[in-house]
Amino acid sequence: MPSYRFLYQKREVSGQPAANALQLDGAAAPPAGWEIIPTFDAECLVAYLMSLDQSHAVKEVKAIAPVSPPMPGKAVK
């Protein structure tokens, strides 16, 4: 999966950190005095994805042959 770095901006903290700054830790954390914030496009993308209607059931792909449970005493590989 690509990183989509264009959806985020690394900027120096001036005064208070931004309210929407990402809370990263470990190797992903920015250096001291810097913060990572989502761009306007990133916030719009999240708003769009959250607005999608998810109230209907998802049609699942049907298997070609029915899956049967393993026979008793047989090891599953």
PDB file of N, CA, C and O in Angstrom:
ATOM      1  N   MET A   1       0.853  -1.172   0.000  1.00  0.00           N
ATOM      2  CA  MET A   1       0.000   0.000   0.000  1.00  0.00           C
ATOM      3  C   MET A   1       0.898   1.233   0.000  1.00  0.00           C
ATOM      4  O   MET A   1       1.797   1.331   0.836  1.00  0.00           O
ATOM      5  N   PRO A   2       0.682   2.162  -0.900  1.00  0.00           N
ATOM      6  CA  PRO A   2       1.502   3.377  -0.904  1.00  0.00           C
ATOM      7  C   PRO A   2       1.237   4.234   0.327  1.00  0.00           C
ATOM      8  O   PRO A   2       0.210   4.091   0.991  1.00  0.00           O
ATOM      9  N   SER A   3       2.168   5.116   0.618  1.00  0.00           N
ATOM     10  CA  SER A   3       2.068   5.905   1.846  1.00  0.00           C
ATOM     11  C   SER A   3       1.147   7.121   1.720  1.00  0.00           C
ATOM     12  O   SER A   3       0.680   7.631   2.738  1.00  0.00           O
ATOM     13  N   TYR A   4       0.875   7.593   0.517  1.00  0.00           N
ATOM     14  CA  TYR A   4       0.016   8.764   0.298  1.00  0.00           C
ATOM     15  C   TYR A   4       0.498   9.966   1.107  1.00  0.00           C
ATOM     16  O   TYR A   4      -0.286  10.624   1.791  1.00  0.00           O
ATOM     17  N   ARG A   5       1.783  10.237   1.019  1.00  0.00           N
ATOM     18  CA  ARG A   5       2.373  11.349   1.768  1.00  0.00           C
ATOM     19  C   ARG A   5       1.766  12.698   1.398  1.00  0.00           C
ATOM     20  O   ARG A   5       1.790  13.631   2.199  1.00  0.00           O
ATOM     21  N   PHE A   6       1.219  12.804   0.183  1.00  0.00           N
ATOM     22  CA  PHE A   6       0.633  14.075  -0.245  1.00  0.00           C
ATOM     23  C   PHE A   6      -0.604  14.450   0.559  1.00  0.00           C
ATOM     24  O   PHE A   6      -1.072  15.586   0.477  1.00  0.00           O
ATOM     25  N   LEU A   7      -1.138  13.516   1.332  1.00  0.00           N
ATOM     26  CA  LEU A   7      -2.312  13.806   2.161  1.00  0.00           C
ATOM     27  C   LEU A   7      -1.942  14.365   3.530  1.00  0.00           C
ATOM     28  O   LEU A   7      -2.821  14.696   4.326  1.00  0.00           O
ATOM     29  N   TYR A   8      -0.638  14.472   3.807  1.00  0.00           N
ATOM     30  CA  TYR A   8      -0.177  14.962   5.108  1.00  0.00           C
ATOM     31  C   TYR A   8       0.895  16.020   4.924  1.00  0.00           C
ATOM     32  O   TYR A   8       1.576  16.067   3.900  1.00  0.00           O
ATOM     33  N   GLN A   9       1.030  16.854   5.919  1.00  0.00           N
ATOM     34  CA  GLN A   9       2.016  17.934   5.885  1.00  0.00           C
ATOM     35  C   GLN A   9       2.826  17.892   7.180  1.00  0.00           C
ATOM     36  O   GLN A   9       2.268  17.796   8.273  1.00  0.00           O
ATOM     37  N   LYS A  10       4.143  17.966   7.039  1.00  0.00           N
ATOM     38  CA  LYS A  10       5.026  18.025   8.202  1.00  0.00           C
ATOM     39  C   LYS A  10       5.394  19.486   8.390  1.00  0.00           C
ATOM     40  O   LYS A  10       5.931  20.127   7.487  1.00  0.00           O
ATOM     41  N   ARG A  11       5.098  20.001   9.573  1.00  0.00           N
ATOM     42  CA  ARG A  11       5.411  21.413   9.818  1.00  0.00           C
ATOM     43  C   ARG A  11       5.925  21.602  11.238  1.00  0.00           C
ATOM     44  O   ARG A  11       5.669  20.791  12.128  1.00  0.00           O
ATOM     45  N   GLU A  12       6.643  22.675  11.418  1.00  0.00           N
ATOM     46  CA  GLU A  12       7.205  22.998  12.715  1.00  0.00           C
ATOM     47  C   GLU A  12       6.101  23.530  13.632  1.00  0.00           C
ATOM     48  O   GLU A  12       5.240  24.299  13.205  1.00  0.00           O
ATOM     49  N   VAL A  13       6.140  23.113  14.879  1.00  0.00           N
ATOM     50  CA  VAL A  13       5.142  23.567  15.848  1.00  0.00           C
ATOM     51  C   VAL A  13       5.499  24.982  16.260  1.00  0.00           C
ATOM     52  O   VAL A  13       6.622  25.266  16.675  1.00  0.00           O
ATOM     53  N   SER A  14       4.518  25.859  16.134  1.00  0.00           N
ATOM     54  CA  SER A  14       4.721  27.236  16.591  1.00  0.00           C
ATOM     55  C   SER A  14       3.659  27.521  17.645  1.00  0.00           C
ATOM     56  O   SER A  14       2.486  27.696  17.318  1.00  0.00           O
ATOM     57  N   GLY A  15       4.067  27.567  18.894  1.00  0.00           N
ATOM     58  CA  GLY A  15       3.114  27.746  20.000  1.00  0.00           C
ATOM     59  C   GLY A  15       2.494  26.422  20.361  1.00  0.00           C
ATOM     60  O   GLY A  15       3.203  25.473  20.696  1.00  0.00           O
ATOM     61  N   GLN A  16       1.181  26.342  20.298  1.00  0.00           N
ATOM     62  CA  GLN A  16       0.439  25.129  20.623  1.00  0.00           C
ATOM     63  C   GLN A  16       0.416  24.187  19.420  1.00  0.00           C
ATOM     64  O   GLN A  16       0.335  24.651  18.283  1.00  0.00           O
ATOM     65  N   PRO A  17       0.487  22.868  19.650  1.00  0.00           N
ATOM     66  CA  PRO A  17       0.325  21.915  18.544  1.00  0.00           C
ATOM     67  C   PRO A  17      -1.091  22.001  17.967  1.00  0.00           C
ATOM     68  O   PRO A  17      -2.030  22.364  18.675  1.00  0.00           O
ATOM     69  N   ALA A  18      -1.239  21.673  16.709  1.00  0.00           N
ATOM     70  CA  ALA A  18      -2.551  21.703  16.058  1.00  0.00           C
ATOM     71  C   ALA A  18      -3.470  20.664  16.698  1.00  0.00           C
ATOM     72  O   ALA A  18      -3.012  19.610  17.140  1.00  0.00           O
ATOM     73  N   ALA A  19      -4.745  20.961  16.743  1.00  0.00           N
ATOM     74  CA  ALA A  19      -5.720  20.052  17.348  1.00  0.00           C
ATOM     75  C   ALA A  19      -5.855  18.760  16.538  1.00  0.00           C
ATOM     76  O   ALA A  19      -6.168  17.708  17.096  1.00  0.00           O
ATOM     77  N   ASN A  20      -5.622  18.838  15.233  1.00  0.00           N
ATOM     78  CA  ASN A  20      -5.772  17.658  14.388  1.00  0.00           C
ATOM     79  C   ASN A  20      -4.434  16.989  14.067  1.00  0.00           C
ATOM     80  O   ASN A  20      -4.364  16.173  13.148  1.00  0.00           O
ATOM     81  N   ALA A  21      -3.377  17.318  14.806  1.00  0.00           N
ATOM     82  CA  ALA A  21      -2.065  16.699  14.584  1.00  0.00           C
ATOM     83  C   ALA A  21      -2.132  15.218  14.924  1.00  0.00           C
ATOM     84  O   ALA A  21      -2.781  14.828  15.894  1.00  0.00           O
ATOM     85  N   LEU A  22      -1.465  14.398  14.128  1.00  0.00           N
ATOM     86  CA  LEU A  22      -1.457  12.961  14.359  1.00  0.00           C
ATOM     87  C   LEU A  22      -0.579  12.626  15.558  1.00  0.00           C
ATOM     88  O   LEU A  22       0.497  13.200  15.728  1.00  0.00           O
ATOM     89  N   GLN A  23      -1.035  11.709  16.375  1.00  0.00           N
ATOM     90  CA  GLN A  23      -0.273  11.259  17.542  1.00  0.00           C
ATOM     91  C   GLN A  23       0.479   9.990  17.149  1.00  0.00           C
ATOM     92  O   GLN A  23      -0.049   8.886  17.282  1.00  0.00           O
ATOM     93  N   LEU A  24       1.705  10.146  16.668  1.00  0.00           N
ATOM     94  CA  LEU A  24       2.517   9.026  16.216  1.00  0.00           C
ATOM     95  C   LEU A  24       3.589   8.720  17.244  1.00  0.00           C
ATOM     96  O   LEU A  24       4.031   9.603  17.980  1.00  0.00           O
ATOM     97  N   ASP A  25       4.007   7.453  17.289  1.00  0.00           N
ATOM     98  CA  ASP A  25       5.082   7.075  18.204  1.00  0.00           C
ATOM     99  C   ASP A  25       6.054   6.153  17.491  1.00  0.00           C
ATOM    100  O   ASP A  25       5.780   5.689  16.384  1.00  0.00           O
ATOM    101  N   GLY A  26       7.166   5.893  18.112  1.00  0.00           N
ATOM    102  CA  GLY A  26       8.173   5.008  17.531  1.00  0.00           C
ATOM    103  C   GLY A  26       8.868   5.641  16.342  1.00  0.00           C
ATOM    104  O   GLY A  26       9.137   6.842  16.332  1.00  0.00           O
ATOM    105  N   ALA A  27       9.155   4.832  15.348  1.00  0.00           N
ATOM    106  CA  ALA A  27       9.878   5.305  14.165  1.00  0.00           C
ATOM    107  C   ALA A  27       9.048   6.278  13.325  1.00  0.00           C
ATOM    108  O   ALA A  27       9.612   7.081  12.582  1.00  0.00           O
ATOM    109  N   ALA A  28       7.733   6.219  13.430  1.00  0.00           N
ATOM    110  CA  ALA A  28       6.863   7.088  12.648  1.00  0.00           C
ATOM    111  C   ALA A  28       6.724   8.481  13.249  1.00  0.00           C
ATOM    112  O   ALA A  28       6.227   9.389  12.582  1.00  0.00           O
ATOM    113  N   ALA A  29       7.147   8.665  14.482  1.00  0.00           N
ATOM    114  CA  ALA A  29       6.989   9.953  15.163  1.00  0.00           C
ATOM    115  C   ALA A  29       7.885  11.010  14.529  1.00  0.00           C
ATOM    116  O   ALA A  29       9.032  10.729  14.182  1.00  0.00           O
ATOM    117  N   PRO A  30       7.367  12.219  14.378  1.00  0.00           N
ATOM    118  CA  PRO A  30       8.202  13.293  13.839  1.00  0.00           C
ATOM    119  C   PRO A  30       9.238  13.738  14.873  1.00  0.00           C
ATOM    120  O   PRO A  30       9.075  13.462  16.062  1.00  0.00           O
ATOM    121  N   PRO A  31      10.296  14.419  14.442  1.00  0.00           N
ATOM    122  CA  PRO A  31      11.293  14.919  15.396  1.00  0.00           C
ATOM    123  C   PRO A  31      10.658  15.911  16.381  1.00  0.00           C
ATOM    124  O   PRO A  31       9.591  16.465  16.115  1.00  0.00           O
ATOM    125  N   ALA A  32      11.316  16.123  17.499  1.00  0.00           N
ATOM    126  CA  ALA A  32      10.808  17.063  18.504  1.00  0.00           C
ATOM    127  C   ALA A  32      10.631  18.443  17.872  1.00  0.00           C
ATOM    128  O   ALA A  32      11.494  18.916  17.132  1.00  0.00           O
ATOM    129  N   GLY A  33       9.515  19.071  18.171  1.00  0.00           N
ATOM    130  CA  GLY A  33       9.238  20.399  17.638  1.00  0.00           C
ATOM    131  C   GLY A  33       8.533  20.391  16.295  1.00  0.00           C
ATOM    132  O   GLY A  33       8.269  21.451  15.727  1.00  0.00           O
ATOM    133  N   TRP A  34       8.222  19.198  15.773  1.00  0.00           N
ATOM    134  CA  TRP A  34       7.528  19.061  14.497  1.00  0.00           C
ATOM    135  C   TRP A  34       6.242  18.273  14.698  1.00  0.00           C
ATOM    136  O   TRP A  34       6.111  17.524  15.666  1.00  0.00           O
ATOM    137  N   GLU A  35       5.295  18.444  13.784  1.00  0.00           N
ATOM    138  CA  GLU A  35       4.035  17.717  13.835  1.00  0.00           C
ATOM    139  C   GLU A  35       3.598  17.329  12.429  1.00  0.00           C
ATOM    140  O   GLU A  35       3.985  17.964  11.448  1.00  0.00           O
ATOM    141  N   ILE A  36       2.802  16.298  12.346  1.00  0.00           N
ATOM    142  CA  ILE A  36       2.228  15.834  11.083  1.00  0.00           C
ATOM    143  C   ILE A  36       0.737  16.121  11.147  1.00  0.00           C
ATOM    144  O   ILE A  36       0.047  15.676  12.065  1.00  0.00           O
ATOM    145  N   ILE A  37       0.240  16.873  10.159  1.00  0.00           N
ATOM    146  CA  ILE A  37      -1.183  17.198  10.138  1.00  0.00           C
ATOM    147  C   ILE A  37      -1.778  16.783   8.795  1.00  0.00           C
ATOM    148  O   ILE A  37      -1.089  16.838   7.776  1.00  0.00           O
ATOM    149  N   PRO A  38      -3.038  16.370   8.776  1.00  0.00           N
ATOM    150  CA  PRO A  38      -3.679  16.022   7.513  1.00  0.00           C
ATOM    151  C   PRO A  38      -3.980  17.280   6.705  1.00  0.00           C
ATOM    152  O   PRO A  38      -4.276  18.335   7.266  1.00  0.00           O
ATOM    153  N   THR A  39      -3.899  17.155   5.380  1.00  0.00           N
ATOM    154  CA  THR A  39      -4.242  18.276   4.503  1.00  0.00           C
ATOM    155  C   THR A  39      -5.762  18.384   4.399  1.00  0.00           C
ATOM    156  O   THR A  39      -6.496  17.529   4.895  1.00  0.00           O
ATOM    157  N   PHE A  40      -6.210  19.432   3.757  1.00  0.00           N
ATOM    158  CA  PHE A  40      -7.639  19.622   3.523  1.00  0.00           C
ATOM    159  C   PHE A  40      -8.189  18.453   2.705  1.00  0.00           C
ATOM    160  O   PHE A  40      -9.290  17.974   2.973  1.00  0.00           O
ATOM    161  N   ASP A  41      -7.428  17.994   1.712  1.00  0.00           N
ATOM    162  CA  ASP A  41      -7.866  16.867   0.888  1.00  0.00           C
ATOM    163  C   ASP A  41      -8.039  15.599   1.722  1.00  0.00           C
ATOM    164  O   ASP A  41      -8.981  14.839   1.495  1.00  0.00           O
ATOM    165  N   ALA A  42      -7.150  15.362   2.676  1.00  0.00           N
ATOM    166  CA  ALA A  42      -7.257  14.184   3.543  1.00  0.00           C
ATOM    167  C   ALA A  42      -8.520  14.259   4.396  1.00  0.00           C
ATOM    168  O   ALA A  42      -9.218  13.258   4.558  1.00  0.00           O
ATOM    169  N   GLU A  43      -8.811  15.420   4.932  1.00  0.00           N
ATOM    170  CA  GLU A  43     -10.014  15.576   5.752  1.00  0.00           C
ATOM    171  C   GLU A  43     -11.276  15.395   4.912  1.00  0.00           C
ATOM    172  O   GLU A  43     -12.260  14.827   5.385  1.00  0.00           O
ATOM    173  N   CYS A  44     -11.251  15.877   3.666  1.00  0.00           N
ATOM    174  CA  CYS A  44     -12.396  15.695   2.771  1.00  0.00           C
ATOM    175  C   CYS A  44     -12.578  14.225   2.421  1.00  0.00           C
ATOM    176  O   CYS A  44     -13.709  13.742   2.366  1.00  0.00           O
ATOM    177  N   LEU A  45     -11.486  13.508   2.185  1.00  0.00           N
ATOM    178  CA  LEU A  45     -11.560  12.085   1.872  1.00  0.00           C
ATOM    179  C   LEU A  45     -12.166  11.302   3.036  1.00  0.00           C
ATOM    180  O   LEU A  45     -13.016  10.439   2.819  1.00  0.00           O
ATOM    181  N   VAL A  46     -11.748  11.585   4.243  1.00  0.00           N
ATOM    182  CA  VAL A  46     -12.298  10.909   5.422  1.00  0.00           C
ATOM    183  C   VAL A  46     -13.780  11.226   5.575  1.00  0.00           C
ATOM    184  O   VAL A  46     -14.572  10.335   5.880  1.00  0.00           O
ATOM    185  N   ALA A  47     -14.162  12.473   5.371  1.00  0.00           N
ATOM    186  CA  ALA A  47     -15.574  12.855   5.483  1.00  0.00           C
ATOM    187  C   ALA A  47     -16.415  12.114   4.441  1.00  0.00           C
ATOM    188  O   ALA A  47     -17.518  11.656   4.740  1.00  0.00           O
ATOM    189  N   TYR A  48     -15.890  11.998   3.220  1.00  0.00           N
ATOM    190  CA  TYR A  48     -16.614  11.280   2.170  1.00  0.00           C
ATOM    191  C   TYR A  48     -16.766   9.800   2.529  1.00  0.00           C
ATOM    192  O   TYR A  48     -17.864   9.252   2.432  1.00  0.00           O
ATOM    193  N   LEU A  49     -15.687   9.157   2.940  1.00  0.00           N
ATOM    194  CA  LEU A  49     -15.747   7.737   3.269  1.00  0.00           C
ATOM    195  C   LEU A  49     -16.695   7.470   4.431  1.00  0.00           C
ATOM    196  O   LEU A  49     -17.396   6.458   4.437  1.00  0.00           O
ATOM    197  N   MET A  50     -16.724   8.359   5.403  1.00  0.00           N
ATOM    198  CA  MET A  50     -17.619   8.179   6.544  1.00  0.00           C
ATOM    199  C   MET A  50     -19.080   8.427   6.168  1.00  0.00           C
ATOM    200  O   MET A  50     -19.985   7.950   6.853  1.00  0.00           O
ATOM    201  N   SER A  51     -19.319   9.175   5.077  1.00  0.00           N
ATOM    202  CA  SER A  51     -20.686   9.477   4.676  1.00  0.00           C
ATOM    203  C   SER A  51     -21.318   8.373   3.841  1.00  0.00           C
ATOM    204  O   SER A  51     -22.527   8.400   3.608  1.00  0.00           O
ATOM    205  N   LEU A  52     -20.537   7.410   3.386  1.00  0.00           N
ATOM    206  CA  LEU A  52     -21.081   6.350   2.545  1.00  0.00           C
ATOM    207  C   LEU A  52     -22.103   5.533   3.322  1.00  0.00           C
ATOM    208  O   LEU A  52     -21.938   5.256   4.510  1.00  0.00           O
ATOM    209  N   ASP A  53     -23.161   5.157   2.618  1.00  0.00           N
ATOM    210  CA  ASP A  53     -24.240   4.382   3.229  1.00  0.00           C
ATOM    211  C   ASP A  53     -23.761   2.957   3.477  1.00  0.00           C
ATOM    212  O   ASP A  53     -23.423   2.243   2.533  1.00  0.00           O
ATOM    213  N   GLN A  54     -23.730   2.542   4.725  1.00  0.00           N
ATOM    214  CA  GLN A  54     -23.293   1.203   5.076  1.00  0.00           C
ATOM    215  C   GLN A  54     -24.417   0.424   5.753  1.00  0.00           C
ATOM    216  O   GLN A  54     -24.159  -0.511   6.511  1.00  0.00           O
ATOM    217  N   SER A  55     -25.655   0.806   5.479  1.00  0.00           N
ATOM    218  CA  SER A  55     -26.778   0.185   6.166  1.00  0.00           C
ATOM    219  C   SER A  55     -27.266  -1.093   5.495  1.00  0.00           C
ATOM    220  O   SER A  55     -28.120  -1.785   6.049  1.00  0.00           O
ATOM    221  N   HIS A  56     -26.745  -1.421   4.319  1.00  0.00           N
ATOM    222  CA  HIS A  56     -27.199  -2.617   3.627  1.00  0.00           C
ATOM    223  C   HIS A  56     -26.181  -3.748   3.770  1.00  0.00           C
ATOM    224  O   HIS A  56     -25.003  -3.518   4.040  1.00  0.00           O
ATOM    225  N   ALA A  57     -26.661  -4.951   3.585  1.00  0.00           N
ATOM    226  CA  ALA A  57     -25.786  -6.121   3.709  1.00  0.00           C
ATOM    227  C   ALA A  57     -24.851  -6.197   2.508  1.00  0.00           C
ATOM    228  O   ALA A  57     -25.225  -5.827   1.395  1.00  0.00           O
ATOM    229  N   VAL A  58     -23.644  -6.675   2.739  1.00  0.00           N
ATOM    230  CA  VAL A  58     -22.672  -6.830   1.670  1.00  0.00           C
ATOM    231  C   VAL A  58     -22.878  -8.191   1.025  1.00  0.00           C
ATOM    232  O   VAL A  58     -22.960  -9.209   1.712  1.00  0.00           O
ATOM    233  N   LYS A  59     -22.961  -8.201  -0.299  1.00  0.00           N
ATOM    234  CA  LYS A  59     -23.093  -9.474  -1.007  1.00  0.00           C
ATOM    235  C   LYS A  59     -21.717 -10.121  -1.052  1.00  0.00           C
ATOM    236  O   LYS A  59     -20.763  -9.537  -1.565  1.00  0.00           O
ATOM    237  N   GLU A  60     -21.623 -11.307  -0.522  1.00  0.00           N
ATOM    238  CA  GLU A  60     -20.352 -12.005  -0.488  1.00  0.00           C
ATOM    239  C   GLU A  60     -20.217 -12.904  -1.707  1.00  0.00           C
ATOM    240  O   GLU A  60     -21.214 -13.333  -2.288  1.00  0.00           O
ATOM    241  N   VAL A  61     -18.991 -13.181  -2.085  1.00  0.00           N
ATOM    242  CA  VAL A  61     -18.726 -14.064  -3.210  1.00  0.00           C
ATOM    243  C   VAL A  61     -19.064 -15.489  -2.791  1.00  0.00           C
ATOM    244  O   VAL A  61     -18.652 -15.953  -1.728  1.00  0.00           O
ATOM    245  N   LYS A  62     -19.808 -16.161  -3.631  1.00  0.00           N
ATOM    246  CA  LYS A  62     -20.190 -17.531  -3.322  1.00  0.00           C
ATOM    247  C   LYS A  62     -19.075 -18.469  -3.772  1.00  0.00           C
ATOM    248  O   LYS A  62     -18.490 -18.282  -4.838  1.00  0.00           O
ATOM    249  N   ALA A  63     -18.789 -19.468  -2.962  1.00  0.00           N
ATOM    250  CA  ALA A  63     -17.761 -20.453  -3.300  1.00  0.00           C
ATOM    251  C   ALA A  63     -18.276 -21.363  -4.406  1.00  0.00           C
ATOM    252  O   ALA A  63     -19.480 -21.593  -4.516  1.00  0.00           O
ATOM    253  N   ILE A  64     -17.364 -21.882  -5.225  1.00  0.00           N
ATOM    254  CA  ILE A  64     -17.747 -22.791  -6.300  1.00  0.00           C
ATOM    255  C   ILE A  64     -18.259 -24.099  -5.710  1.00  0.00           C
ATOM    256  O   ILE A  64     -19.306 -24.596  -6.124  1.00  0.00           O
ATOM    257  N   ALA A  65     -17.535 -24.659  -4.753  1.00  0.00           N
ATOM    258  CA  ALA A  65     -17.952 -25.886  -4.088  1.00  0.00           C
ATOM    259  C   ALA A  65     -18.176 -25.563  -2.611  1.00  0.00           C
ATOM    260  O   ALA A  65     -17.436 -24.765  -2.036  1.00  0.00           O
ATOM    261  N   PRO A  66     -19.184 -26.171  -1.994  1.00  0.00           N
ATOM    262  CA  PRO A  66     -19.399 -25.893  -0.571  1.00  0.00           C
ATOM    263  C   PRO A  66     -18.211 -26.366   0.248  1.00  0.00           C
ATOM    264  O   PRO A  66     -17.618 -27.408  -0.034  1.00  0.00           O
ATOM    265  N   VAL A  67     -17.879 -25.604   1.242  1.00  0.00           N
ATOM    266  CA  VAL A  67     -16.770 -25.936   2.126  1.00  0.00           C
ATOM    267  C   VAL A  67     -17.292 -26.871   3.206  1.00  0.00           C
ATOM    268  O   VAL A  67     -18.256 -26.558   3.905  1.00  0.00           O
ATOM    269  N   SER A  68     -16.643 -28.020   3.331  1.00  0.00           N
ATOM    270  CA  SER A  68     -17.072 -28.973   4.346  1.00  0.00           C
ATOM    271  C   SER A  68     -16.097 -28.938   5.509  1.00  0.00           C
ATOM    272  O   SER A  68     -14.913 -28.666   5.313  1.00  0.00           O
ATOM    273  N   PRO A  69     -16.574 -29.208   6.711  1.00  0.00           N
ATOM    274  CA  PRO A  69     -15.681 -29.210   7.863  1.00  0.00           C
ATOM    275  C   PRO A  69     -14.692 -30.360   7.760  1.00  0.00           C
ATOM    276  O   PRO A  69     -14.995 -31.366   7.118  1.00  0.00           O
ATOM    277  N   PRO A  70     -13.512 -30.242   8.375  1.00  0.00           N
ATOM    278  CA  PRO A  70     -12.525 -31.331   8.311  1.00  0.00           C
ATOM    279  C   PRO A  70     -13.053 -32.582   9.006  1.00  0.00           C
ATOM    280  O   PRO A  70     -13.855 -32.508   9.937  1.00  0.00           O
ATOM    281  N   MET A  71     -12.587 -33.717   8.535  1.00  0.00           N
ATOM    282  CA  MET A  71     -12.993 -34.994   9.117  1.00  0.00           C
ATOM    283  C   MET A  71     -12.415 -35.100  10.532  1.00  0.00           C
ATOM    284  O   MET A  71     -11.309 -34.616  10.769  1.00  0.00           O
ATOM    285  N   PRO A  72     -13.120 -35.710  11.462  1.00  0.00           N
ATOM    286  CA  PRO A  72     -12.572 -35.874  12.816  1.00  0.00           C
ATOM    287  C   PRO A  72     -11.282 -36.693  12.776  1.00  0.00           C
ATOM    288  O   PRO A  72     -11.208 -37.718  12.097  1.00  0.00           O
ATOM    289  N   GLY A  73     -10.278 -36.238  13.500  1.00  0.00           N
ATOM    290  CA  GLY A  73      -9.016 -36.941  13.574  1.00  0.00           C
ATOM    291  C   GLY A  73      -8.040 -36.588  12.463  1.00  0.00           C
ATOM    292  O   GLY A  73      -6.888 -37.018  12.506  1.00  0.00           O
ATOM    293  N   LYS A  74      -8.471 -35.811  11.464  1.00  0.00           N
ATOM    294  CA  LYS A  74      -7.584 -35.416  10.372  1.00  0.00           C
ATOM    295  C   LYS A  74      -6.944 -34.081  10.703  1.00  0.00           C
ATOM    296  O   LYS A  74      -7.601 -33.171  11.208  1.00  0.00           O
ATOM    297  N   ALA A  75      -5.657 -33.975  10.414  1.00  0.00           N
ATOM    298  CA  ALA A  75      -4.925 -32.714  10.642  1.00  0.00           C
ATOM    299  C   ALA A  75      -5.171 -31.788   9.467  1.00  0.00           C
ATOM    300  O   ALA A  75      -5.159 -32.218   8.313  1.00  0.00           O
ATOM    301  N   VAL A  76      -5.388 -30.537   9.757  1.00  0.00           N
ATOM    302  CA  VAL A  76      -5.587 -29.519   8.722  1.00  0.00           C
ATOM    303  C   VAL A  76      -4.231 -28.915   8.413  1.00  0.00           C
ATOM    304  O   VAL A  76      -3.530 -28.458   9.316  1.00  0.00           O
ATOM    305  N   LYS A  77      -3.858 -28.910   7.139  1.00  0.00           N
ATOM    306  CA  LYS A  77      -2.562 -28.355   6.734  1.00  0.00           C
ATOM    307  C   LYS A  77      -2.735 -26.993   6.145  1.00  0.00           C
ATOM    308  O   LYS A  77      -1.756 -26.363   5.745  1.00  0.00           O
TER     309      LYS A  77
END
